[in-house]
Amino acid sequence: MPNTTSDAAASAPIHTGQPAPDLPLQDDQGRTVRLADFRGTIIVLYFYPKDDTPGCTKESCDFRDRLERVTQHGAVVLGVSADSVASHQRFKAKYGLTFPLLSDSEKRLAEAYGVWKRKSLYGRSFLGIERTTIIIDEAGRIAKIFPKVKVEGHVDDVLNAIESFRATSQRRAG
């Protein structure tokens, strides 16, 4: 179903180095979550268009299957879509997802991160989430942006970025 939000609601892009926008959202358990709750931890924040659709399911299951490797680097994974808490609960249960899914039903976080975009499908134009992953460093700053994500191989790219980021941080600290 097309979103009726006006073109003016399409969002501006974010940039590496800037503070990560932090707005409260409900997780799949109905708890209020803020990114600041994870301060001191690397956050893999992945925005996806819709629960239980082919590309979004593959991406989510890829993160699920590689979650141990992500957490070995001191990182957490948070999925974000405009779907409801109830939809996230069903999606999570159906595929055994083991990380939080955040409900951005008002699209405020998607707009703040610049991923709420004009899209077209089958000749229809509408606003929706452009599949994007953002890595946020321990201090709450944007460390890496993966725009217009292609699902195949994406989690490997994210893992490589986290590993590189951790190695660089350790060299600076040591």
N, CA and C atoms as an extended XYZ file, in Angstrom:
522
Properties=species:S:1:pos:R:3:atomname:S:1:resname:S:1:resid:I:1 pbc="F F F"
N         0.840       -1.167        0.000 N   MET     1
C         0.000        0.000        0.000 CA  MET     1
C         0.890        1.237        0.000 C   MET     1
N         0.671        2.202       -0.890 N   PRO     2
C         1.519        3.382       -0.934 CA  PRO     2
C         1.324        4.233        0.311 C   PRO     2
N         2.399        4.875        0.720 N   ASN     3
C         2.337        5.776        1.856 CA  ASN     3
C         1.844        7.125        1.363 C   ASN     3
N         1.027        7.773        2.162 N   THR     4
C         0.461        9.045        1.740 CA  THR     4
C         1.280       10.232        2.213 C   THR     4
N         2.401        9.992        2.833 N   THR     5
C         3.265       11.081        3.291 CA  THR     5
C         3.727       11.890        2.085 C   THR     5
N         3.813       13.191        2.227 N   SER     6
C         4.180       14.059        1.110 CA  SER     6
C         5.647       13.919        0.745 C   SER     6
N         5.985       14.417       -0.450 N   ASP     7
C         7.379       14.407       -0.889 CA  ASP     7
C         8.278       15.134        0.096 C   ASP     7
N         7.744       16.139        0.770 N   ALA     8
C         8.553       16.913        1.710 CA  ALA     8
C         9.061       16.036        2.853 C   ALA     8
N         8.397       14.904        3.092 N   ALA     9
C         8.810       14.030        4.185 CA  ALA     9
C        10.012       13.167        3.818 C   ALA     9
N        10.356       13.071        2.529 N   ALA    10
C        11.553       12.317        2.160 CA  ALA    10
C        12.728       12.992        2.859 C   ALA    10
N        13.641       12.206        3.362 N   SER    11
C        14.623       12.735        4.289 CA  SER    11
C        15.983       13.038        3.678 C   SER    11
N        16.716       13.901        4.381 N   ALA    12
C        18.064       14.286        3.972 CA  ALA    12
C        19.068       13.247        4.452 C   ALA    12
N        20.176       13.109        3.749 N   PRO    13
C        21.155       12.090        4.135 CA  PRO    13
C        21.943       12.465        5.394 C   PRO    13
N        22.485       11.439        6.037 N   ILE    14
C        23.392       11.621        7.166 CA  ILE    14
C        24.813       11.409        6.651 C   ILE    14
N        25.802       11.706        7.484 N   HIS    15
C        27.204       11.587        7.077 CA  HIS    15
C        28.025       10.919        8.169 C   HIS    15
N        29.098       10.240        7.776 N   THR    16
C        29.982        9.633        8.771 CA  THR    16
C        30.595       10.735        9.633 C   THR    16
N        30.827       10.382       10.878 N   GLY    17
C        31.424       11.317       11.829 CA  GLY    17
C        30.416       12.114       12.631 C   GLY    17
N        29.201       12.228       12.138 N   GLN    18
C        28.214       13.020       12.872 CA  GLN    18
C        27.571       12.164       13.970 C   GLN    18
N        27.018       12.815       15.007 N   PRO    19
C        26.318       12.050       16.036 CA  PRO    19
C        25.133       11.296       15.416 C   PRO    19
N        24.937       10.081       15.872 N   ALA    20
C        23.833        9.263       15.361 CA  ALA    20
C        22.510        9.781       15.919 C   ALA    20
N        21.534       10.044       15.048 N   PRO    21
C        20.212       10.425       15.555 CA  PRO    21
C        19.696        9.355       16.512 C   PRO    21
N        19.074        9.788       17.586 N   ASP    22
C        18.617        8.863       18.626 CA  ASP    22
C        17.216        9.243       19.063 C   ASP    22
N        16.239        8.505       18.573 N   LEU    23
C        14.840        8.731       18.923 CA  LEU    23
C        14.292        7.464       19.569 C   LEU    23
N        13.407        7.597       20.533 N   PRO    24
C        12.867        6.390       21.170 CA  PRO    24
C        11.951        5.618       20.218 C   PRO    24
N        12.113        4.299       20.213 N   LEU    25
C        11.248        3.409       19.438 CA  LEU    25
C        10.873        2.232       20.326 C   LEU    25
N         9.815        1.543       19.958 N   GLN    26
C         9.461        0.324       20.663 CA  GLN    26
C        10.121       -0.861       19.985 C   GLN    26
N        10.644       -1.774       20.820 N   ASP    27
C        11.204       -2.994       20.264 CA  ASP    27
C        10.092       -4.028       20.093 C   ASP    27
N        10.462       -5.204       19.644 N   ASP    28
C         9.480       -6.246       19.359 CA  ASP    28
C         8.788       -6.780       20.613 C   ASP    28
N         9.240       -6.358       21.793 N   GLN    29
C         8.589       -6.734       23.044 CA  GLN    29
C         7.759       -5.583       23.617 C   GLN    29
N         7.704       -4.459       22.881 N   GLY    30
C         6.934       -3.308       23.339 CA  GLY    30
C         7.680       -2.402       24.295 C   GLY    30
N         8.975       -2.685       24.520 N   ARG    31
C         9.793       -1.845       25.405 CA  ARG    31
C        10.327       -0.651       24.624 C   ARG    31
N        10.445        0.491       25.282 N   THR    32
C        11.024        1.674       24.656 CA  THR    32
C        12.537        1.531       24.658 C   THR    32
N        13.128        1.742       23.492 N   VAL    33
C        14.571        1.593       23.300 CA  VAL    33
C        15.111        2.876       22.667 C   VAL    33
N        16.284        3.278       23.131 N   ARG    34
C        17.030        4.383       22.518 CA  ARG    34
C        18.415        3.864       22.189 C   ARG    34
N        19.034        4.408       21.161 N   LEU    35
C        20.392        3.991       20.817 CA  LEU    35
C        21.361        4.302       21.956 C   LEU    35
N        21.070        5.350       22.709 N   ALA    36
C        21.921        5.705       23.848 CA  ALA    36
C        21.977        4.574       24.877 C   ALA    36
N        20.968        3.700       24.881 N   ASP    37
C        20.972        2.544       25.782 CA  ASP    37
C        22.155        1.616       25.481 C   ASP    37
N        22.716        1.721       24.275 N   PHE    38
C        23.810        0.852       23.835 CA  PHE    38
C        25.155        1.578       23.799 C   PHE    38
N        25.221        2.778       24.389 N   ARG    39
C        26.466        3.551       24.381 CA  ARG    39
C        27.596        2.698       24.923 C   ARG    39
N        28.757        2.760       24.287 N   GLY    40
C        29.884        1.926       24.666 CA  GLY    40
C        29.941        0.640       23.857 C   GLY    40
N        28.966        0.441       22.980 N   THR    41
C        28.872       -0.746       22.134 CA  THR    41
C        28.741       -0.297       20.684 C   THR    41
N        29.336       -1.033       19.778 N   ILE    42
C        29.126       -0.773       18.350 CA  ILE    42
C        27.724       -1.254       17.992 C   ILE    42
N        26.992       -0.435       17.278 N   ILE    43
C        25.635       -0.783       16.857 CA  ILE    43
C        25.610       -0.976       15.351 C   ILE    43
N        25.067       -2.102       14.916 N   VAL    44
C        24.764       -2.333       13.504 CA  VAL    44
C        23.267       -2.083       13.385 C   VAL    44
N        22.923       -0.942       12.827 N   LEU    45
C        21.533       -0.526       12.681 CA  LEU    45
C        21.133       -0.735       11.233 C   LEU    45
N        20.302       -1.739       10.990 N   TYR    46
C        19.920       -1.974        9.601 CA  TYR    46
C        18.450       -1.672        9.395 C   TYR    46
N        18.208       -0.816        8.427 N   PHE    47
C        16.860       -0.419        8.032 CA  PHE    47
C        16.433       -1.313        6.880 C   PHE    47
N        15.244       -1.869        6.978 N   TYR    48
C        14.730       -2.733        5.918 CA  TYR    48
C        13.273       -2.367        5.641 C   TYR    48
N        12.817       -2.587        4.415 N   PRO    49
C        11.482       -2.125        4.024 CA  PRO    49
C        10.303       -2.789        4.725 C   PRO    49
N        10.281       -4.126        4.856 N   LYS    50
C         9.053       -4.762        5.350 CA  LYS    50
C         9.321       -6.162        5.884 C   LYS    50
N         8.713       -6.461        7.032 N   ASP    51
C         8.794       -7.796        7.617 CA  ASP    51
C         8.282       -8.850        6.643 C   ASP    51
N         8.919      -10.019        6.687 N   ASP    52
C         8.451      -11.225        6.013 CA  ASP    52
C         8.285      -11.070        4.501 C   ASP    52
N         9.161      -10.279        3.904 N   THR    53
C         9.240      -10.207        2.444 CA  THR    53
C        10.572      -10.849        2.054 C   THR    53
N        10.722      -11.299        0.813 N   PRO    54
C        11.905      -12.113        0.477 CA  PRO    54
C        13.257      -11.486        0.825 C   PRO    54
N        13.539      -10.274        0.365 N   GLY    55
C        14.844       -9.660        0.627 CA  GLY    55
C        15.050       -9.354        2.093 C   GLY    55
N        14.008       -8.874        2.749 N   CYS    56
C        14.118       -8.524        4.171 CA  CYS    56
C        14.288       -9.772        5.026 C   CYS    56
N        13.617      -10.841        4.650 N   THR    57
C        13.768      -12.102        5.379 CA  THR    57
C        15.181      -12.632        5.219 C   THR    57
N        15.707      -12.627        4.001 N   LYS    58
C        17.069      -13.122        3.762 CA  LYS    58
C        18.082      -12.298        4.560 C   LYS    58
N        17.954      -10.975        4.501 N   GLU    59
C        18.889      -10.114        5.227 CA  GLU    59
C        18.819      -10.382        6.731 C   GLU    59
N        17.618      -10.463        7.276 N   SER    60
C        17.444      -10.696        8.708 CA  SER    60
C        18.004      -12.052        9.114 C   SER    60
N        17.728      -13.082        8.312 N   CYS    61
C        18.242      -14.422        8.623 CA  CYS    61
C        19.768      -14.468        8.491 C   CYS    61
N        20.331      -13.716        7.552 N   ASP    62
C        21.792      -13.641        7.438 CA  ASP    62
C        22.392      -13.012        8.702 C   ASP    62
N        21.777      -11.943        9.205 N   PHE    63
C        22.262      -11.353       10.462 CA  PHE    63
C        22.100      -12.352       11.601 C   PHE    63
N        20.969      -13.056       11.654 N   ARG    64
C        20.758      -14.070       12.695 CA  ARG    64
C        21.862      -15.132       12.649 C   ARG    64
N        22.152      -15.618       11.441 N   ASP    65
C        23.121      -16.696       11.285 CA  ASP    65
C        24.549      -16.265       11.603 C   ASP    65
N        24.846      -14.981       11.515 N   ARG    66
C        26.203      -14.473       11.766 CA  ARG    66
C        26.289      -13.651       13.042 C   ARG    66
N        25.218      -13.676       13.837 N   LEU    67
C        25.165      -12.828       15.027 CA  LEU    67
C        26.317      -13.100       15.993 C   LEU    67
N        26.694      -14.345       16.164 N   GLU    68
C        27.790      -14.667       17.086 CA  GLU    68
C        29.076      -13.961       16.662 C   GLU    68
N        29.334      -13.938       15.369 N   ARG    69
C        30.542      -13.244       14.884 CA  ARG    69
C        30.453      -11.745       15.122 C   ARG    69
N        29.255      -11.177       14.967 N   VAL    70
C        29.064       -9.747       15.230 CA  VAL    70
C        29.312       -9.457       16.710 C   VAL    70
N        28.732      -10.275       17.577 N   THR    71
C        28.868      -10.008       19.017 CA  THR    71
C        30.284      -10.270       19.523 C   THR    71
N        31.038      -11.136       18.840 N   GLN    72
C        32.440      -11.352       19.226 CA  GLN    72
C        33.249      -10.069       19.116 C   GLN    72
N        32.791       -9.139       18.298 N   HIS    73
C        33.479       -7.854       18.123 CA  HIS    73
C        32.847       -6.757       18.980 C   HIS    73
N        32.035       -7.179       19.943 N   GLY    74
C        31.440       -6.212       20.856 CA  GLY    74
C        30.354       -5.369       20.219 C   GLY    74
N        29.682       -5.910       19.226 N   ALA    75
C        28.642       -5.168       18.522 CA  ALA    75
C        27.275       -5.803       18.757 C   ALA    75
N        26.236       -5.004       18.568 N   VAL    76
C        24.855       -5.480       18.607 CA  VAL    76
C        24.208       -5.187       17.261 C   VAL    76
N        23.191       -5.968       16.933 N   VAL    77
C        22.419       -5.759       15.708 CA  VAL    77
C        21.020       -5.317       16.106 C   VAL    77
N        20.547       -4.263       15.455 N   LEU    78
C        19.178       -3.780       15.637 CA  LEU    78
C        18.553       -3.612       14.260 C   LEU    78
N        17.434       -4.269       14.026 N   GLY    79
C        16.710       -4.104       12.769 CA  GLY    79
C        15.618       -3.070       12.943 C   GLY    79
N        15.389       -2.255       11.904 N   VAL    80
C        14.369       -1.207       11.970 CA  VAL    80
C        13.540       -1.227       10.703 C   VAL    80
N        12.214       -1.250       10.875 N   SER    81
C        11.294       -1.049        9.749 CA  SER    81
C        10.093       -0.276       10.273 C   SER    81
N         9.205        0.089        9.383 N   ALA    82
C         8.003        0.818        9.769 CA  ALA    82
C         6.891       -0.120       10.222 C   ALA    82
N         7.163       -1.417       10.282 N   ASP    83
C         6.152       -2.379       10.711 CA  ASP    83
C         5.837       -2.223       12.201 C   ASP    83
N         4.685       -2.717       12.599 N   SER    84
C         4.226       -2.631       13.984 CA  SER    84
C         4.987       -3.598       14.893 C   SER    84
N         4.850       -3.398       16.184 N   VAL    85
C         5.434       -4.298       17.174 CA  VAL    85
C         4.886       -5.710       16.952 C   VAL    85
N         3.585       -5.839       16.732 N   ALA    86
C         2.966       -7.160       16.522 CA  ALA    86
C         3.536       -7.841       15.279 C   ALA    86
N         3.732       -7.087       14.201 N   SER    87
C         4.323       -7.648       12.984 CA  SER    87
C         5.739       -8.133       13.267 C   SER    87
N         6.514       -7.333       14.007 N   HIS    88
C         7.880       -7.733       14.369 CA  HIS    88
C         7.872       -9.015       15.207 C   HIS    88
N         6.921       -9.127       16.127 N   GLN    89
C         6.833      -10.332       16.955 CA  GLN    89
C         6.609      -11.569       16.085 C   GLN    89
N         5.685      -11.470       15.130 N   ARG    90
C         5.404      -12.604       14.237 CA  ARG    90
C         6.621      -12.942       13.381 C   ARG    90
N         7.259      -11.915       12.812 N   PHE    91
C         8.428      -12.096       11.944 CA  PHE    91
C         9.564      -12.754       12.726 C   PHE    91
N         9.807      -12.249       13.915 N   LYS    92
C        10.882      -12.773       14.757 CA  LYS    92
C        10.631      -14.234       15.122 C   LYS    92
N         9.404      -14.552       15.509 N   ALA    93
C         9.054      -15.926       15.893 CA  ALA    93
C         9.139      -16.869       14.700 C   ALA    93
N         8.660      -16.432       13.556 N   LYS    94
C         8.637      -17.284       12.358 CA  LYS    94
C        10.039      -17.706       11.935 C   LYS    94
N        11.018      -16.787       12.060 N   TYR    95
C        12.373      -17.058       11.573 CA  TYR    95
C        13.410      -17.214       12.690 C   TYR    95
N        12.979      -17.230       13.938 N   GLY    96
C        13.910      -17.426       15.044 CA  GLY    96
C        14.957      -16.329       15.133 C   GLY    96
N        14.565      -15.099       14.879 N   LEU    97
C        15.511      -13.985       14.937 CA  LEU    97
C        15.873      -13.729       16.395 C   LEU    97
N        17.138      -13.490       16.655 N   THR    98
C        17.641      -13.425       18.028 CA  THR    98
C        18.206      -12.054       18.397 C   THR    98
N        17.759      -11.026       17.731 N   PHE    99
C        18.176       -9.659       18.039 CA  PHE    99
C        16.942       -8.778       17.964 C   PHE    99
N        16.983       -7.587       18.566 N   PRO   100
C        15.808       -6.719       18.601 CA  PRO   100
C        15.429       -6.164       17.222 C   PRO   100
N        14.128       -6.086       17.001 N   LEU   101
C        13.565       -5.379       15.849 CA  LEU   101
C        12.824       -4.174       16.412 C   LEU   101
N        13.094       -3.010       15.845 N   LEU   102
C        12.502       -1.769       16.331 CA  LEU   102
C        11.417       -1.297       15.376 C   LEU   102
N        10.291       -0.878       15.942 N   SER   103
C         9.151       -0.413       15.158 CA  SER   103
C         9.224        1.100       14.978 C   SER   103
N         9.396        1.520       13.740 N   ASP   104
C         9.445        2.952       13.400 CA  ASP   104
C         8.182        3.306       12.620 C   ASP   104
N         7.030        3.015       13.212 N   SER   105
C         5.756        3.174       12.506 CA  SER   105
C         5.475        4.620       12.101 C   SER   105
N         6.049        5.574       12.792 N   GLU   106
C         5.874        6.984       12.418 CA  GLU   106
C         6.973        7.466       11.475 C   GLU   106
N         7.910        6.596       11.148 N   LYS   107
C         9.011        6.858       10.210 CA  LYS   107
C         9.944        7.971       10.661 C   LYS   107
N         9.932        8.319       11.927 N   ARG   108
C        10.778        9.418       12.414 CA  ARG   108
C        12.260        9.062       12.381 C   ARG   108
N        12.614        7.823       12.781 N   LEU   109
C        14.028        7.439       12.754 CA  LEU   109
C        14.501        7.284       11.309 C   LEU   109
N        13.670        6.699       10.466 N   ALA   110
C        14.021        6.550        9.048 CA  ALA   110
C        14.261        7.921        8.416 C   ALA   110
N        13.431        8.885        8.754 N   GLU   111
C        13.625       10.249        8.237 CA  GLU   111
C        14.911       10.851        8.794 C   GLU   111
N        15.169       10.659       10.089 N   ALA   112
C        16.366       11.228       10.717 CA  ALA   112
C        17.648       10.657       10.100 C   ALA   112
N        17.601        9.398        9.652 N   TYR   113
C        18.780        8.761        9.050 CA  TYR   113
C        18.829        8.920        7.538 C   TYR   113
N        17.853        9.589        6.970 N   GLY   114
C        17.871        9.832        5.526 CA  GLY   114
C        17.554        8.607        4.693 C   GLY   114
N        16.859        7.631        5.260 N   VAL   115
C        16.552        6.411        4.509 CA  VAL   115
C        15.087        6.348        4.079 C   VAL   115
N        14.308        7.350        4.427 N   TRP   116
C        12.918        7.445        3.981 CA  TRP   116
C        12.954        8.151        2.634 C   TRP   116
N        12.769        7.375        1.567 N   LYS   117
C        13.035        7.875        0.213 CA  LYS   117
C        11.861        7.636       -0.726 C   LYS   117
N        11.871        8.402       -1.812 N   ARG   118
C        10.932        8.157       -2.896 CA  ARG   118
C        11.424        6.928       -3.633 C   ARG   118
N        10.526        5.974       -3.824 N   LYS   119
C        10.848        4.717       -4.496 CA  LYS   119
C         9.812        4.489       -5.590 C   LYS   119
N        10.127        3.591       -6.494 N   SER   120
C         9.120        3.212       -7.483 CA  SER   120
C         9.185        1.705       -7.693 C   SER   120
N         8.022        1.136       -7.922 N   LEU   121
C         7.899       -0.293       -8.124 CA  LEU   121
C         6.721       -0.527       -9.054 C   LEU   121
N         6.981       -1.234      -10.139 N   TYR   122
C         5.932       -1.540      -11.116 CA  TYR   122
C         5.206       -0.279      -11.577 C   TYR   122
N         5.961        0.790      -11.786 N   GLY   123
C         5.395        2.034      -12.288 CA  GLY   123
C         4.728        2.902      -11.236 C   GLY   123
N         4.662        2.434      -10.016 N   ARG   124
C         4.083        3.224       -8.924 CA  ARG   124
C         5.196        3.931       -8.173 C   ARG   124
N         4.929        5.157       -7.764 N   SER   125
C         5.890        5.920       -6.986 CA  SER   125
C         5.346        6.067       -5.570 C   SER   125
N         6.202        5.865       -4.575 N   PHE   126
C         5.770        5.947       -3.188 CA  PHE   126
C         6.982        6.218       -2.302 C   PHE   126
N         6.725        6.595       -1.062 N   LEU   127
C         7.792        6.781       -0.089 CA  LEU   127
C         7.944        5.502        0.720 C   LEU   127
N         9.184        5.130        0.998 N   GLY   128
C         9.439        3.934        1.784 CA  GLY   128
C        10.883        3.911        2.256 C   GLY   128
N        11.207        2.911        3.042 N   ILE   129
C        12.570        2.763        3.556 CA  ILE   129
C        13.465        2.197        2.469 C   ILE   129
N        14.584        2.878        2.232 N   GLU   130
C        15.622        2.368        1.340 CA  GLU   130
C        16.547        1.507        2.192 C   GLU   130
N        16.703        0.240        1.800 N   ARG   131
C        17.515       -0.705        2.572 CA  ARG   131
C        18.916       -0.108        2.797 C   ARG   131
N        19.237        0.147        4.061 N   THR   132
C        20.476        0.827        4.438 CA  THR   132
C        20.960        0.269        5.773 C   THR   132
N        22.262        0.119        5.917 N   THR   133
C        22.835       -0.281        7.208 CA  THR   133
C        23.806        0.799        7.653 C   THR   133
N        23.737        1.118        8.940 N   ILE   134
C        24.602        2.129        9.531 CA  ILE   134
C        25.352        1.487       10.691 C   ILE   134
N        26.656        1.667       10.727 N   ILE   135
C        27.436        1.240       11.888 CA  ILE   135
C        27.685        2.481       12.730 C   ILE   135
N        27.326        2.373       13.997 N   ILE   136
C        27.475        3.468       14.953 CA  ILE   136
C        28.551        3.054       15.955 C   ILE   136
N        29.527        3.935       16.170 N   ASP   137
C        30.635        3.584       17.068 CA  ASP   137
C        30.222        3.667       18.539 C   ASP   137
N        31.139        3.301       19.406 N   GLU   138
C        30.860        3.242       20.837 CA  GLU   138
C        30.488        4.593       21.437 C   GLU   138
N        30.925        5.667       20.799 N   ALA   139
C        30.633        7.013       21.286 CA  ALA   139
C        29.331        7.569       20.718 C   ALA   139
N        28.641        6.781       19.887 N   GLY   140
C        27.362        7.230       19.335 CA  GLY   140
C        27.489        8.052       18.065 C   GLY   140
N        28.592        7.871       17.328 N   ARG   141
C        28.795        8.595       16.069 CA  ARG   141
C        28.673        7.629       14.890 C   ARG   141
N        28.247        8.166       13.757 N   ILE   142
C        28.124        7.358       12.535 CA  ILE   142
C        29.535        6.987       12.073 C   ILE   142
N        29.827        5.690       12.024 N   ALA   143
C        31.151        5.215       11.624 CA  ALA   143
C        31.170        4.762       10.163 C   ALA   143
N        30.064        4.194        9.686 N   LYS   144
C        30.029        3.670        8.303 CA  LYS   144
C        28.580        3.609        7.862 C   LYS   144
N        28.356        3.942        6.585 N   ILE   145
C        27.019        3.880        6.003 CA  ILE   145
C        27.070        2.980        4.780 C   ILE   145
N        26.163        2.027        4.741 N   PHE   146
C        25.980        1.158        3.577 CA  PHE   146
C        24.644        1.530        2.938 C   PHE   146
N        24.642        2.414        1.933 N   PRO   147
C        23.375        2.808        1.306 CA  PRO   147
C        22.955        1.798        0.232 C   PRO   147
N        21.675        1.802       -0.070 N   LYS   148
C        21.131        0.976       -1.163 CA  LYS   148
C        21.676       -0.449       -1.120 C   LYS   148
N        21.539       -1.087        0.015 N   VAL   149
C        22.107       -2.409        0.262 CA  VAL   149
C        21.551       -3.453       -0.700 C   VAL   149
N        22.454       -4.242       -1.229 N   LYS   150
C        22.112       -5.469       -1.952 CA  LYS   150
C        22.292       -6.586       -0.935 C   LYS   150
N        21.281       -7.394       -0.731 N   VAL   151
C        21.275       -8.364        0.365 CA  VAL   151
C        22.400       -9.390        0.259 C   VAL   151
N        22.610       -9.937       -0.917 N   GLU   152
C        23.608      -10.997       -1.083 CA  GLU   152
C        25.000      -10.492       -0.698 C   GLU   152
N        25.605      -11.124        0.300 N   GLY   153
C        26.958      -10.769        0.732 CA  GLY   153
C        27.037       -9.565        1.658 C   GLY   153
N        25.894       -8.952        1.964 N   HIS   154
C        25.922       -7.725        2.761 CA  HIS   154
C        26.453       -7.951        4.180 C   HIS   154
N        26.021       -9.016        4.832 N   VAL   155
C        26.466       -9.236        6.211 CA  VAL   155
C        27.980       -9.434        6.253 C   VAL   155
N        28.554      -10.077        5.233 N   ASP   156
C        30.015      -10.200        5.171 CA  ASP   156
C        30.668       -8.823        5.085 C   ASP   156
N        30.087       -7.928        4.293 N   ASP   157
C        30.621       -6.564        4.191 CA  ASP   157
C        30.557       -5.849        5.543 C   ASP   157
N        29.457       -6.030        6.250 N   VAL   158
C        29.298       -5.416        7.573 CA  VAL   158
C        30.336       -5.983        8.541 C   VAL   158
N        30.498       -7.300        8.538 N   LEU   159
C        31.489       -7.924        9.416 CA  LEU   159
C        32.901       -7.430        9.111 C   LEU   159
N        33.233       -7.335        7.838 N   ASN   160
C        34.561       -6.818        7.456 CA  ASN   160
C        34.747       -5.392        7.954 C   ASN   160
N        33.707       -4.574        7.855 N   ALA   161
C        33.798       -3.182        8.320 CA  ALA   161
C        33.979       -3.127        9.832 C   ALA   161
N        33.246       -3.959       10.564 N   ILE   162
C        33.377       -3.982       12.029 CA  ILE   162
C        34.785       -4.432       12.412 C   ILE   162
N        35.276       -5.485       11.772 N   GLU   163
C        36.617       -5.986       12.073 CA  GLU   163
C        37.672       -4.928       11.781 C   GLU   163
N        37.535       -4.241       10.670 N   SER   164
C        38.465       -3.174       10.312 CA  SER   164
C        38.378       -2.020       11.315 C   SER   164
N        37.160       -1.652       11.660 N   PHE   165
C        36.929       -0.577       12.623 CA  PHE   165
C        37.555       -0.930       13.975 C   PHE   165
N        37.342       -2.163       14.446 N   ARG   166
C        37.906       -2.607       15.724 CA  ARG   166
C        39.438       -2.599       15.685 C   ARG   166
N        40.014       -3.074       14.577 N   ALA   167
C        41.480       -3.102       14.458 CA  ALA   167
C        42.043       -1.691       14.496 C   ALA   167
N        41.404       -0.754       13.806 N   THR   168
C        41.847        0.640       13.806 CA  THR   168
C        41.732        1.246       15.203 C   THR   168
N        40.632        0.954       15.899 N   SER   169
C        40.428        1.472       17.255 CA  SER   169
C        41.486        0.925       18.208 C   SER   169
N        41.812       -0.353       18.066 N   GLN   170
C        42.816       -0.968       18.929 CA  GLN   170
C        44.201       -0.393       18.672 C   GLN   170
N        44.536       -0.107       17.401 N   ARG   171
C        45.836        0.504       17.089 CA  ARG   171
C        45.928        1.891       17.710 C   ARG   171
N        44.834        2.665       17.652 N   ARG   172
C        44.838        4.007       18.239 CA  ARG   172
C        44.997        3.932       19.756 C   ARG   172
N        44.341        2.949       20.369 N   ALA   173
C        44.380        2.821       21.831 CA  ALA   173
C        45.726        2.271       22.302 C   ALA   173
N        46.374        1.462       21.456 N   GLY   174
C        47.608        0.805       21.875 CA  GLY   174
C        48.766        1.592       21.488 C   GLY   174
